[in-house]
Amino acid sequence: MHPEDRAITSHLSIPSSFAPAEEDKTVLRIWGRQTLQGQVKISGAKNSALVVMAGTLLCADDCLLRNVPSLVDVARMGEILTALGVKLKRQGNTLAVNASHIGESKAPYELVSQLRASFFVIGPLLARLGAARVPLPGGCAIGARPVDLHVRGLQAMGADVQIEHGTVHAYVKGGKRRLQGARIYLDCPSVGATETLMMAATLAEGETILENAAQEPEVVDLANFCRAMGAKIQGAGTNKIVITGVSKLHAADYSIIPDRIEAGTFLLAGAITQSEISLAPVIPDHLAAVIAKLRGMGADVVTDAPNQVRLIPAQKLVATDLKTLPFPGFPTDMQAPFMTLLTLSEGNSVITETVFENRMQHVAELNRMGADITVKGNLAIVRGVPRLSGAPVVATDLRASAALVLAGLAADGVTTIQQLQHLDRGYENLEAKLQGLGAKLKRVEAEPETADLPVQSLV
Ligand code: UD1
């Protein structure tokens, strides 16, 4: 290990822009059934930004990341990098990163437990320092989400990995500094495992082949960022990625892709309020599965410019079945928001969730607003209803909160959403963006009336 790499800098203070989010005591009040109009600016992709931030650990030179969204999850990743010795400076949506002096010291459990993506630092740390200690991320609201594929892949590349007291201790075996290239078949195309192993392989000795790799746009974005730092990666965006290790990476200036999940959510906001709205910047290919389903329901999406799409609403939405799948299939992160749209369609729809085992928690809240949804295991049967009615509801996870916002936009009367910390993890300026389109919504201090919720929603 290089002495410079061993040094843990004394720069452990957290920049003010990365201060931990306080517990959210506010609620979002939405007055439904307003027609929306206009254009909305789509932010940088949360999931790209998080992993690209982890990827900066691979390089000792300055990196500049642009189009980084201002989100609680991004702030948490910033805190984790800071704890590892990285210097960060944020100006607007640009993040200057210097990881010249990092240490393998453990990322704090309180931070890793709040952000699963922070476990992904294990790959770059191991590749750069030859050792890493990262707490296991633990359970999460949408399922067990293990990290066995990350661990098995790193072992195949010559890492010794032990799990002790909830922390993963990994080091390169045989006193060597560099991981060894390997041929790795992933049992399932995990986004995070593909990203961890791709980052680890950039600095390994020899060639690594990842088979059955994830093909998500965020994986391609990470590959492009690594390439901008001098990594040799081919095939990102297909199910076979080949990485030829190099001994060192260099400075890069990189811009994060637009967030396809945020864009998809705004398309649905247009469809559910029967409003014509434009979105830019977007990469229309990243939205293909969502656009196909919207067309199947009677709405349309037209491309006005290479990076701009417009939702043309349908007078009447018809039911459609959908199944979540790895990219290019229908994204699991759009399942909850799309379910809200299906509640107001004519006919019955069956939603099959195949990616995560416990991603139906929004159903109870949607039913409280008048939806008619039955869950059987990983299936949801949605019987279309003519209208939803505003109600106090509780967000249970990030995409569930987006589903409730959409329901509130379409519902009669007032909807009040609690537990906004979930929403703030992944949507930059959501209220301001919706207000700009003409929606009526406001974040306010919780009033006693919102405590009047059913017991089932509070546990
Ligand atoms: C990423 C996204 C998340 C998205 C998901 C699927 C980030 C920060 N998050 O999460 O928004 O919903 O992709 O598109 O990018 N699995 C294992 N073993 C492993 C890893 C995963 O069994 O070692 C399983 C998971 O439990 C899950 C499935 O694989 O059932 C897919 O998970 P994965 O693609 O890894 O999702 P994440 O990378 O955690």
Residues whose N, C-alpha, C, O or C-beta is under 5 A from the ligand:
A	BS01	UD1	N47 A117 R145 P146 V147 D148 L149 H150 C188 P189 S190 V191 G192 A193 T332 D333 V355 F356
